């Protein structure tokens, strides 16, 4: 990536730094008066006032109506971050369904949508159906497509740095699809694509069970079991996006997870049958509990292998197979502990079926933050609305 040097002799450098610091303070705190904001950032009132004027011009800040009952004299003007100035879209797509969440710039989810997908659909048909779901999601949330500042999508499989699905056994025909480019045709903002378990891990760190942990393994129990890892508070993707794909080794027991729980389901509605087994186990059915125990014993080798490699603070178990009462989570606690060298917390996901889409929102918001707080552009430049940049999760070389 090119190095953008900021020399002290550049008269605009200080203005850019002040603008980024003020914007961050306004976004991360409550509304504030000019004096309060100046104190937060450590700037003079005149400097803060000038920066606020620029942020208002960019549509990122607004002056709120004065509060009633403020005493004598004219009430102090109060300023707030305009979270509604843009939106982030998160997409979770696999073989059978797509889930979407749209959030404002403060990360507040303002709408969502879900739709079934034909399991045997060709990639082009699947992408067309995803585009239709996007239209429905935005319409339902009352969000204009032009308001989107970044889009991120999660999918099963290995995703290369350029947004190509290089390996996928879950979605028919998905392998080799440049998903970021295909989805990017629908948007005029950056489009990112990431592995679903990685996004689930990001969601758990942001809004889920791992909010207070810096080293986390996320176990995404679905058709197969995927793994995502947060190390030192950052998602660990690996050189080619394949970090955590230890399920490639059959002996670790992470493949065909759902089929192992309901082996007699055949080609029927696998997840629906799995939900029935999990619900029955939660209600105390001995046969269902035995099935869950056998699955946990099978998965434990892979989960313990990941824990032994990374020594995390905690393991979060999520995905479609973490149902009511989370019997699989309890069984994994019992079976992983004897295989571990050090104690590790194993918790069930708090996010349910929205974890991947929520992680995609977080990834999109991170990309938006790169634009909001970058220092190699004039402070008065509006939010990016140029051609889509298709990549997995890092800014493109030109960013």
C-alpha positions in Angstrom: 0.0 0.0 0.0 1.4 3.4 -0.8 2.6 5.5 2.1 0.7 8.7 2.6 3.1 11.0 4.5 1.7 13.9 6.5 4.4 16.5 6.9 4.2 19.0 9.6 4.8 21.8 7.1 1.5 21.0 5.4 -0.9 23.6 6.6 -3.9 21.3 6.2 -2.5 18.4 8.4 -3.5 19.9 11.7 -7.0 20.7 10.3 -7.4 17.1 9.2 -6.3 15.8 12.6 -8.6 18.1 14.4 -11.5 17.2 12.1 -11.0 13.4 12.7 -10.6 13.9 16.5 -13.8 16.0 16.7 -15.8 13.7 14.5 -14.8 10.7 16.6 -15.6 12.5 19.9 -19.0 13.5 18.5 -19.8 10.0 17.2 -18.6 8.1 20.3 -20.2 10.5 22.8 -23.6 12.1 23.4 -24.6 15.4 21.9 -22.5 18.3 23.3 -22.3 22.0 23.4 -19.4 23.7 21.7 -17.6 24.2 25.0 -18.1 20.5 26.0 -16.9 19.3 22.7 -13.8 21.5 22.8 -13.0 20.1 26.2 -13.4 16.5 25.0 -11.1 17.0 22.1 -8.7 19.4 23.8 -9.1 22.2 21.3 -10.0 25.9 21.6 -13.6 27.0 21.1 -12.8 28.9 17.9 -11.0 25.9 16.4 -13.8 23.5 17.4 -16.4 25.9 16.0 -14.5 25.9 12.6 -14.2 22.1 12.6 -17.9 21.8 13.4 -18.8 24.0 10.5 -16.9 21.7 8.2 -18.5 18.6 9.6 -22.0 20.2 9.2 -21.1 21.0 5.6 -20.2 17.4 5.1 -23.5 16.3 6.5 -21.8 14.5 9.4 -22.9 16.8 12.3 -26.0 18.8 13.0 -27.1 21.4 15.5 -29.9 20.2 17.7 -32.9 22.2 18.8 -32.2 24.0 22.2 -33.4 22.1 25.3 -36.4 23.8 26.9 -36.1 25.2 30.4 -32.5 26.1 30.2 -32.8 29.1 32.4 -32.2 32.8 31.5 -30.6 33.8 28.3 -30.2 32.1 25.0 -29.6 28.3 25.5 -26.2 27.0 24.4 -26.3 25.3 20.9 -25.9 21.6 21.0 -24.3 19.4 18.3 -24.7 15.7 17.5 -23.3 13.2 15.1 -25.6 12.6 12.1 -25.8 8.8 12.2 -28.4 9.0 9.5 -25.9 10.5 7.1 -25.2 7.1 5.7 -25.8 3.4 6.1 -24.0 0.0 6.1 -25.6 -3.1 4.7 -24.7 -6.6 5.9 -25.6 -9.7 3.9 -25.5 -13.4 5.0 -25.9 -15.7 2.0 -25.6 -19.5 1.8 -27.3 -22.4 -0.1 -30.8 -22.0 1.2 -31.4 -18.5 2.4 -30.2 -14.9 2.6 -30.4 -12.6 5.6 -29.8 -8.8 5.5 -29.4 -6.1 8.1 -29.0 -2.4 7.4 -27.6 0.0 10.1 -26.9 3.7 10.4 -23.4 5.1 10.9 -23.7 4.6 14.7 -24.3 0.8 14.2 -28.0 1.0 15.1 -29.8 -1.6 13.0 -32.7 0.2 11.3 -34.0 -2.7 9.1 -33.7 -6.3 8.0 -35.0 -8.8 5.6 -34.7 -12.6 5.0 -35.6 -14.7 2.0 -35.4 -18.3 1.0 -33.1 -19.3 -1.9 -33.4 -22.3 -4.1 -30.8 -24.8 -2.9 -29.8 -26.0 -6.3 -29.8 -22.5 -8.0 -27.0 -21.6 -10.3 -24.7 -18.7 -9.0 -26.3 -16.2 -11.4 -29.8 -17.0 -10.2 -28.6 -16.9 -6.6 -27.1 -13.5 -7.0 -30.2 -12.2 -8.8 -32.3 -13.4 -5.8 -29.8 -11.7 -3.4 -30.3 -8.4 -5.3 -34.1 -8.7 -5.0 -33.7 -9.3 -1.3 -31.5 -6.1 -1.1 -34.2 -4.1 -2.8 -36.8 -5.5 -0.4 -34.6 -4.8 2.7 -33.9 -1.2 1.7 -37.5 -0.5 0.8 -38.7 -1.9 4.1 -36.2 0.1 6.1 -36.9 3.3 4.1 -33.2 3.6 3.2 -32.2 5.0 -0.2 -29.5 2.9 -2.0 -27.4 6.0 -2.5 -27.2 6.3 1.3 -25.1 3.0 1.5 -21.5 3.8 2.2 -20.3 0.2 2.3 -21.7 -3.3 1.9 -20.3 -6.5 3.3 -21.4 -10.1 2.6 -20.7 -13.4 4.4 -20.6 -16.8 2.7 -19.5 -20.3 3.6 -16.1 -21.2 2.1 -12.7 -19.6 1.7 -12.7 -16.1 0.4 -9.5 -14.7 -1.3 -8.4 -11.1 -0.6 -10.0 -9.9 -3.9 -13.4 -11.3 -2.9 -13.4 -14.5 -4.9 -14.8 -17.6 -3.3 -11.8 -20.0 -3.8 -13.3 -23.0 -2.0 -16.9 -23.9 -1.0 -18.6 -27.2 -0.6 -21.9 -25.8 0.7 -23.2 -23.6 -2.1 -23.5 -25.3 -5.5 -21.3 -23.6 -8.1 -20.0 -21.0 -5.7 -16.3 -22.0 -6.1 -14.5 -19.6 -8.4 -17.3 -16.9 -8.2 -15.9 -13.4 -7.8 -18.6 -12.6 -5.4 -17.4 -9.1 -4.5 -17.4 -8.1 -8.1 -20.8 -9.7 -8.9 -22.5 -8.0 -5.9 -20.6 -4.8 -6.6 -22.5 -4.3 -9.8 -25.5 -3.3 -7.7 -23.7 -0.6 -5.6 -21.7 2.6 -6.0 -19.9 2.0 -2.7 -17.2 -0.4 -1.5 -18.3 -4.1 -1.4 -16.5 -6.6 0.8 -16.9 -10.4 1.1 -15.8 -12.5 4.0 -16.1 -16.0 5.3 -19.3 -16.5 7.4 -17.5 -17.9 10.5 -15.1 -14.9 10.5 -18.0 -12.5 10.4 -19.8 -14.4 13.2 -16.6 -14.0 15.3 -16.6 -10.2 14.6 -20.2 -10.0 15.6 -19.6 -11.8 18.9 -16.7 -9.4 19.7 -18.9 -6.4 18.8 -22.3 -7.2 20.2 -22.2 -10.7 21.5 -20.8 -13.0 24.1 -17.1 -12.0 23.5 -17.5 -8.3 24.0 -14.8 -8.3 26.8 -12.4 -10.8 25.2 -9.4 -10.1 22.9 -8.6 -13.7 22.0 -11.7 -15.6 20.8 -12.5 -18.6 18.7 -15.9 -18.7 17.2 -17.4 -22.1 16.3 -20.0 -21.7 13.6 -22.0 -25.0 13.7 -23.9 -25.3 10.4 -24.0 -27.8 7.6 -20.3 -28.1 8.3 -18.5 -26.5 11.3 -16.5 -23.4 10.5 -14.1 -21.5 12.7 -13.3 -17.8 13.1 -10.6 -16.4 15.3 -10.1 -13.0 16.9 -6.5 -12.5 18.0 -5.4 -9.4 20.0 -8.8 -7.9 19.2 -8.5 -8.3 15.4 -9.9 -10.9 13.0 -7.2 -13.3 11.9 -7.8 -14.2 8.3 -4.4 -15.6 7.3 -2.5 -15.0 4.1 -5.2 -16.3 1.7 -8.3 -16.1 3.8 -8.1 -19.7 4.9 -7.3 -19.3 8.6 -9.4 -21.6 10.8 -10.3 -24.1 8.0 -9.1 -27.0 10.0 -12.3 -28.8 9.1 -10.6 -29.8 5.9 -9.0 -32.6 7.9 -11.8 -35.3 8.2 -10.3 -36.7 11.3 -11.1 -33.6 13.3 -14.8 -34.2 13.0 -16.0 -30.8 11.7 -17.5 -31.9 8.4 -21.1 -32.9 7.7 -22.0 -31.6 11.2 -25.8 -31.3 10.6 -26.0 -34.7 8.8 -24.2 -36.3 11.7 -26.9 -35.0 14.0 -29.8 -36.2 11.8 -28.3 -39.0 9.6 -31.7 -40.3 8.5 -32.9 -37.0 7.1 -31.6 -37.7 3.6 -32.2 -34.9 1.2 -35.1 -33.5 3.2 -35.1 -30.2 5.2 -32.0 -31.0 7.2 -31.9 -27.9 9.4 -35.6 -28.3 10.3 -35.0 -31.9 11.4 -31.9 -30.8 13.3 -33.9 -28.1 15.1 -36.4 -30.8 16.2 -33.6 -32.9 17.6 -32.1 -30.0 19.5 -35.5 -28.9 20.9 -36.2 -32.5 22.0 -32.8 -32.6 23.7 -33.5 -29.4 25.5 -36.8 -30.9 26.7 -34.9 -33.9 28.1 -35.4 -36.6 25.4 -32.8 -39.3 26.1 -32.5 -40.3 22.5 -32.0 -36.7 21.3 -29.5 -36.0 24.1 -27.6 -39.0 23.0 -27.4 -37.7 19.5 -26.2 -34.3 20.7 -23.6 -36.0 22.9 -22.3 -38.1 20.0 -22.0 -35.0 17.8 -20.2 -33.0 20.5 -17.7 -35.8 21.0 -17.1 -35.8 17.3 -16.7 -32.0 17.1 -14.6 -31.8 20.2 -11.4 -32.9 18.4 -11.6 -30.0 16.0 -12.6 -27.4 18.6 -9.9 -28.5 21.0 -7.3 -28.5 18.1 -8.2 -24.8 17.5 -8.0 -24.0 21.2 -4.7 -25.8 21.5 -3.3 -23.8 18.6 -4.5 -20.4 19.8 -5.0 -20.7 23.5 -8.0 -18.3 23.5 -9.7 -16.6 26.4 -13.0 -18.0 25.3 -14.8 -20.1 22.7 -18.2 -18.9 21.4 -20.4 -21.6 19.8 -23.0 -20.3 17.4 -24.7 -21.1 14.1 -27.9 -22.9 13.2 -27.2 -25.8 15.5 -27.2 -23.7 18.7 -30.9 -24.0 19.4 -33.1 -23.5 22.5 -31.3 -24.4 25.7 -28.1 -24.8 23.7 -27.6 -28.5 24.5 -24.7 -28.6 22.0 -22.9 -25.9 23.9 -23.2 -27.8 27.2 -22.1 -31.1 25.6 -19.1 -29.4 24.0 -18.0 -28.0 27.4 -17.8 -31.6 28.7 -16.0 -33.1 25.7 -13.5 -30.3 25.0 -12.2 -29.8 28.5 -10.4 -33.2 28.7 -8.6 -32.4 25.5 -7.4 -28.9 26.6 -4.2 -27.9 28.3 -5.6 -24.8 29.9 -9.1 -23.8 31.0 -11.2 -22.1 28.4 -14.7 -20.7 28.7 -17.2 -22.1 26.2 -20.3 -19.9 25.8 -23.3 -20.1 23.5 -23.9 -17.3 21.1 -26.3 -14.6 22.2 -27.0 -13.4 18.6 -29.0 -16.3 17.1 -29.3 -16.5 13.4 -28.3 -12.9 12.9 -24.7 -13.3 13.8 -23.2 -13.5 10.3 -25.3 -10.5 9.0 -24.4 -8.5 12.0 -20.7 -9.3 11.6 -21.1 -8.1 8.0 -22.5 -4.9 9.2 -19.5 -4.4 11.5 -17.1 -5.1 8.6 -18.9 -2.5 6.5 -18.9 0.0 9.3 -15.1 -0.6 9.7 -14.7 0.2 6.0 -16.8 3.4 6.4 -14.6 4.4 9.3 -11.6 4.2 7.1 -13.1 6.9 4.9 -14.5 9.0 7.8 -11.2 9.2 9.7 -8.6 9.0 6.9 -6.1 11.8 7.0 -4.8 11.7 3.4 -7.8 13.6 2.0 -9.1 17.2 2.6 -11.1 17.4 5.8 -14.0 18.9 3.9 -14.4 16.1 1.5 -17.9 14.5 1.6 -18.4 10.8 2.2 -17.2 8.6 -0.7 -19.9 7.9 -3.3 -17.6 6.7 -6.1 -17.4 3.4 -7.9 -17.5 0.2 -5.9 -14.3 -1.2 -4.6 -14.5 -5.0 -4.6 -12.2 -6.7 -2.0 -12.5 -9.0 0.9 -11.9 -6.9 4.0 -8.9 -4.6 3.5 -8.8 -1.3 1.7 -7.7 -1.6 -1.9 -4.1 -0.7 -2.8 -5.2 2.8 -3.9 -7.1 3.6 -0.7 
